[in-house]
Amino acid sequence: MATTTKTRAAAKPAARRKASSPAPPPRDEVPLLEWISAAVGLVCALVAIGFVGWDAVFGVRSPPAVEVRLVEVTPTPHGFVAQIEAINHGGSPAAQVAIEGVLSGQGEPETAEATLDYIPEQSRADGGLVFEHDPRAGKLTLRAKGFADPS
């Protein structure tokens, strides 16, 4: 009889400890997924800093040099659309690029103009010039007339 009382008395504090004991403290270890995410972010940041540094040291510094090319002529009910491509070969961007096309060889020369908002350096932009006559039948001269400094 004395042993059962002693066993119950000993069992009660252990049961209380289990029920009332707080959750184990959080571990200070960083999960593997967090390390991988941090490594990917570090690599992306280093690559971005490297590109900016490379461009600052070795980048081309020259004014915009815009070349205009004819891509395609499409007949429409209101004339002919000469689709053009403007390529900036320079080392600086150009804004408000004025493009002129002069169609000659079919009587009076016909002129069309367009303005491209922005052409980054070493990049291209597309546009169109509208003519009454077919540009494929005459001589079409395309050129960039001017631009603004976007900075």
Secondary structure as GFF3:
##gff-version 3
##sequence-region A 1 151
A	DSSP	alpha_helix	2	20	.	.	.	ID=ss1
A	DSSP	alpha_helix	32	58	.	.	.	ID=ss2
A	DSSP	beta_strand	66	76	.	.	.	ID=ss3
A	DSSP	beta_strand	79	88	.	.	.	ID=ss4
A	DSSP	beta_strand	94	104	.	.	.	ID=ss5
A	DSSP	beta_strand	110	119	.	.	.	ID=ss6
A	DSSP	beta_strand	123	131	.	.	.	ID=ss7
A	DSSP	beta_strand	139	148	.	.	.	ID=ss8
###
